[in-house]
Every structure is written in C-alpha cells, then in structure tokens.
Amino acid sequence: MRPSGTGRRGGVHIRRALPRDARRLTRLVTRSRAYEGHYAPMVAGYRIGPDYIETHAVHVAVDDEGRVLGFYALILSPPELDLMFVADDVQGQGIGRLLIGHLRGEARRAGLTAVRVVAHPPAEGFYRGVGAERTGTVEARPPAVMWDRPELTLTVDESP
C-alpha cells in the first residue's frame, strides 16, 4: 500500500512528538545502520532532548502498539528539514514517504513553498525519489561533519 501523505497508513499514524519520546528518538538516531563505519562519529553521543522536541516541529510515525517507526524535525525559519530517521527494520515499507507527505502538509499549513534538505550522502536517492531537487553541496565542517553533503530543495506542493 502506498502512503497517502495524510498522516495515516495502515496501522501507522503520525503524531506530534512528546518530550517523553526524546530517548526513543535518540536511540533511533544513534543505532541507525546508515551511520555505521566512517559516518559513526556524526551520531556518537548525539542526543535529542525534551527541549528540542518542545522547541521544534517534531513528528513521529508510530504503529498501533505505540512503537516509534520514524520521525522528522521541521525548522520553520528558515525552512529546513533538520532531522529525519526511519527505523532500520521498517525501511522500504513507505514510512519515509509517509513522513515526507506529512512534512509537506505541515509546511503548507505554515505558508512555506519549499524546504531545504541537507542530506546524509546515502539518503540523497531517497530525497530525490520523493521529489527533492539537488541544489548544491554543503562542505564538510570538521570536526562535527567530516564529509560533504548534498543540499536539496523539497517543493511543498509536489507529490512524487
């Protein structure tokens, strides 16, 4: 089943993250297989705190049992996708597309026309697959980020 972008897909729905989700979101980031190997230093010691969740538009995809399957954080000014992660064991099942559809709806309601995405290099194909267009490269900033990253623009009114 293809996600509709409405915030619900089968037994999965999207809700606003709560401060009590902070530990679960942190685990999703720090245990992501996408950050193994030479990417590991990027998330080593990374923490999403309750204050981050209260300050930003953070939304989580959860199943009927309440398990967090993925999340995104949208910064409204300037508009940027700050974080987006999907649990390793549910990748390829449409959770990422569902989150992007929800993000587009939230951005549209906020009056945005586009959202900047600075992607983890292996995730560029996903973002291009949901309609983002490459606009440039963000250069490495050692010691925080040791590699160049693709910069993309996700148009709010498009559907892939």
Residue pairs with C-beta under 8 A, 6 or more apart in sequence:
1 9
1 10
1 94
2 94
2 97
3 9
3 94
3 95
3 97
3 98
3 101
4 101
5 97
5 98
5 100
5 101
5 102
5 104
5 105
5 159
6 101
6 102
6 105
7 13
7 14
7 98
7 101
7 102
7 105
8 14
9 94
9 95
9 98
11 63
11 64
12 61
12 62
12 63
12 69
12 95
12 98
13 61
13 62
14 59
14 60
14 61
14 62
14 98
14 99
14 102
15 59
15 60
15 62
16 57
16 58
16 59
16 60
17 25
17 53
17 58
17 59
17 60
17 71
18 53
19 50
19 51
19 53
19 54
20 50
21 53
21 58
21 60
21 68
21 71
22 47
22 48
22 49
22 50
22 52
22 53
24 68
25 48
25 53
25 58
25 60
25 68
25 71
25 85
26 46
26 47
26 48
28 68
28 70
28 71
28 85
28 87
29 35
29 43
29 46
29 48
29 83
29 85
30 43
30 44
30 46
31 88
32 43
32 85
32 88
33 88
34 120
34 122
34 123
35 42
35 43
35 120
38 146
38 147
39 120
39 147
41 143
41 146
42 144
42 145
42 146
48 58
48 83
52 58
52 73
56 73
56 74
56 75
56 82
57 73
57 74
57 75
57 76
57 106
58 71
58 72
58 73
58 74
58 83
59 71
59 72
59 74
59 99
59 102
59 103
59 106
60 68
60 69
60 70
60 71
61 68
61 69
61 70
61 71
61 86
61 95
61 98
61 99
62 68
62 69
63 69
68 87
69 86
69 87
69 90
69 95
70 84
70 85
70 86
70 87
70 90
70 95
70 96
70 99
71 83
71 84
71 85
71 99
72 81
72 83
72 84
72 85
72 99
72 100
72 102
72 103
73 81
73 82
73 83
73 84
74 80
74 81
74 82
74 103
74 106
74 107
74 115
75 81
75 82
76 110
76 112
78 116
79 107
79 110
79 112
79 114
79 115
79 116
80 115
80 116
80 117
80 118
81 103
81 115
81 116
81 117
81 154
84 96
84 99
84 100
84 103
84 123
86 95
86 96
86 99
87 95
96 126
96 130
97 130
97 160
100 130
100 154
101 159
103 115
103 154
104 154
104 156
104 157
104 158
104 159
107 115
107 156
108 156
108 157
112 156
113 155
113 156
113 157
114 153
114 154
114 155
114 156
115 153
115 154
115 156
116 151
116 152
116 153
116 154
117 127
117 132
117 151
117 152
117 153
117 154
118 138
118 149
118 150
118 151
118 152
119 127
119 149
119 150
119 151
119 152
120 149
121 147
121 148
121 149
121 150
124 134
124 150
124 152
127 150
127 152
127 154
128 134
128 152
129 160
130 154
130 160
131 154
131 155
131 158
131 159
131 160
132 152
132 153
132 154
132 155
133 152
133 153
133 155
134 150
134 151
134 152
135 151
135 152
135 153
136 150
136 151
137 148
137 149
137 150
137 151
138 148
138 149
138 150
138 151
139 148
140 146
140 147
140 148
